[in-house]
Amino acid sequence: MVSRTSKFRGSRTHGRGKKAGRGAGLRGGRGNAGLHKHKWISIVKYRPDYFGHHGFKRPQSVVTGKVTLNLSEVEQSLPALSKDGFAVEKDGKWSVDLTKMGVDKLLGSGKVNKAITVKVSEASAKAEQKLKKAGGAIVKE
């Protein structure tokens, strides 16, 4: 295609207006240029939280999550726990050591039909109640 430059000889802007012929002149700069100056109103209006810090993140040394286990899961996994050495059966009564397993708290979800003695550091009130009703007990460490 033939150049149109000769058509615009004598014209200062070649028909592009005052700034359009330069880099990103019509757009007020490239990218985020001018967000604190000439594009400030658009930031305030459409993205008010764009600049600055918001909230905070707790240090990981402070944040600790408890490992929990439900009563129903304990009863269902008794054979597997005995294979791994966390549970022992004597005279039809089971004793399970959850602290050795790495569980911090026993929760009371589900049903318990077997008499189980559970060794754990914490247990919910519902878990204690259900275990006592089934003939078991909780040994807190």
Secondary structure, 3 states (H helix, E strand, C coil): CCCCHHHHCCCCCCCCCCCCCCCCHHHCCCCCCCCCCCCHHHHHHHCCCCCCCCCCCCCCCCCCCCCEEEHHHHHHCHHHHHHHCCEEEECCEEEEEHHHHCCCEEECCCCCCCCEEEEECEECHHHHHHHHHHCCEEEEC
